Amino acid sequence: MTTTIFRRPAAAWLVFLLVALGVFTLPVSAQTPASAAGVPLRLVVGFAPGGALDMLARAVAEQLRAGGEGQVLVENKPGASSRISIDYVRTSQANGRTVLLSSNAPLILFPMTYRSLSYDVDRDFIPVAHLVEVPTVVSTGADQPFRSLPDYITWLRAHPAQANVGLTSLGGALHFAVIGMGRELGLPLTPIPYKGGAPLVTDLVGGQVPLSTDALASQLELHRSGKVRILAVSGLTRNAALPEVPTVHEAGIKAFDHANAAYGAYVPTGTPPEVVRKLEAALIAAMRTPQVKEAMSRAGMGATGLPGKDLRRILDDERRFWRPIVQASGFRSED
């Protein structure tokens, strides 16, 4: 339909009358929100496909589509320890159609460790929903000679030049856990960052890196199939998905006691409150469906589905916990 620019008041009244009578309608962008206008909902993930966060995004996308959300896309934007994805969402239109799915570390720990960041968490983002709790693991390739964490420690003392530990980002909780474990052992463990869980596992299985630490969800099925050997889990209690696997703490190492992660959803500041509320409700509903809860449980994650106010409180609590640890480490990232 060709758009005509009416210059007279009478013509404007005519347009109003014709719309009211249903003779024609205004362009969809002028009468409906972005969701009704067919704008896809984009769930942005800062890692390559195949990792725990990507797995979560795809499970949520499927439920949002089933719930009538329309077109929902998962966009993987790996690189710079997930900062590329964060900046992409930060500069996107604040209409609720571009959503960042992120672990807490880039939003809590990175501001404490990076000399310069393009984003400020409190200024640039609105927490929408807390989605899952994510246990983490210490693992190795199935062909490595050690079969337990104490075995690895013994092996490492005999091969100190092979002290590399793969992980998916620097400046996060697992990074500080690796540094802490090295200090407890008196060995200079070297964290090696990867662009996601999938490339990390590729090198782990291939023997290019002898040890890794990542989300349990990224490695659980590979452990079950015998390609990866999970040596220990984080936290103070064994994980229900792997009751036979001890905690790192059981090996006498405390560095992984607080190394569990969590994933949440965020939108750019300026997103209208009613849009945030609708998105929050949709995400919480998706996380509470039996399908998503079962999928998360199978992957070793725990679905939460908590509102944005709880996510904000958790972020504040984590800041208070990690700040003295980060300051004591003296670590500053330059990457």
Secondary structure, 3 states (H helix, E strand, C coil): CCCCCCCCHHHHHHHHHHHHHCCCCCCHHHHCCCCCCCCCEEEEECCCCCCHHHHHHHHHHHHHHHCCCCCEEEEECCCHHHHHHHHHHHCCCCCCCEEEEEECHHHHCHHHHECCCCCCHHHHEEEEEEEEEECEEEEEECCCCCCCHHHHHHHHHHCHHHCEEEECCCCCHHHHHHHHHHHHHCCCCEEEECCCHHHHHHHHHHCCCCEEEEEHHHHHHHHHHCCEEEEEECCCCCCCCCCCCCECHHHCCCCCCCCCEEEEEEEECCCCHHHHHHHHHHHHHHHCCHHHHHHHHHCCCEEEEEEHHHHHHHHHHHHHHHHHHHHHHCCCECC
